[in-house]
Amino acid sequence: MRFISEKELESVRIVAEIGPIEAASMWHAVGAPVEAHRETALEKLRRLAREFEADAIVGLDVTTDEVVNEDLAPVPLRRVQARGVAVKIARAA
């Protein structure tokens, strides 16, 4: 499963757009390193795309959400969310 950048789209063509997909890491303390949670969200997104039999994901967008509410959690929480469009691709002619 690959993430295709805008530049790489020049060498492939999208045969079918399966649709938008998204995945997120678990909530974690704001002070925790973000990189491992980013990788978790991306791996979940890859697995979801495979379930739909996609060849690639285009339009990748990775964001973080935070919850800062003493009633909900005594520690501010964050999660990493990854979104993209699952597609079927072929080599460009």
C-alpha positions in Angstrom: 0.0 0.0 0.0 1.5 3.3 -1.0 0.7 6.9 -0.4 0.9 8.8 -3.7 2.0 12.4 -3.7 0.8 14.9 -6.3 4.2 14.6 -8.1 3.9 10.8 -8.4 0.4 11.1 -10.0 2.3 12.1 -13.2 3.5 8.5 -13.5 0.3 6.7 -12.7 -3.3 7.0 -13.5 -6.3 6.5 -11.2 -8.4 3.8 -12.6 -11.1 4.0 -9.9 -11.7 6.1 -6.8 -12.9 3.8 -4.0 -13.6 6.7 -1.7 -12.5 8.7 1.3 -11.1 6.8 4.3 -9.8 7.9 7.7 -8.2 6.4 10.8 -6.9 7.7 14.1 -4.4 6.8 16.8 -5.7 6.3 20.4 -5.9 9.4 22.6 -2.7 10.1 24.5 -1.2 12.7 26.8 -0.3 15.9 25.0 3.3 15.6 26.2 3.9 12.2 24.6 6.0 12.0 21.4 3.7 12.3 18.4 5.7 10.3 15.8 4.7 6.9 17.1 1.0 7.9 17.2 1.3 9.3 13.6 2.7 6.0 12.4 -0.1 4.1 14.2 -2.7 6.2 12.4 -1.0 5.8 9.0 -0.8 2.0 9.5 -4.5 1.8 10.4 -5.2 3.8 7.3 -3.1 1.4 5.2 -5.0 -1.6 6.6 -8.4 0.0 5.9 -7.3 0.7 2.3 -6.3 -2.9 1.9 -9.7 -4.0 3.2 -11.2 -2.1 0.3 -8.7 -3.6 -2.1 -7.1 -0.3 -2.9 -3.7 0.0 -4.6 -2.9 3.4 -3.1 -4.0 6.4 -1.0 -4.0 9.9 -2.5 -4.6 13.3 -0.9 -3.1 12.3 2.5 -3.9 14.7 5.3 -2.6 14.1 8.8 -3.9 16.3 11.6 -4.0 16.3 15.4 -7.0 16.7 17.6 -6.8 17.9 21.2 -9.2 17.7 24.1 -8.5 20.2 26.9 -11.4 19.8 29.4 -10.9 19.2 33.1 -14.3 17.5 33.2 -13.4 14.9 30.5 -9.8 14.3 31.3 -7.5 15.7 34.0 -4.6 15.8 31.5 -5.0 17.4 28.0 -5.3 14.6 25.4 -4.3 14.4 21.7 -4.8 12.0 18.9 -3.4 11.9 15.4 -5.9 11.5 12.5 -5.0 10.5 9.0 -7.3 10.9 6.0 -7.0 10.2 2.3 -8.8 8.7 -0.7 -8.4 5.0 -1.5 -7.9 4.4 -5.2 -7.1 1.7 -7.8 -4.2 2.8 -10.0 -2.4 1.7 -13.2 0.8 2.8 -14.8 0.4 5.9 -17.0 0.7 5.2 -20.7 
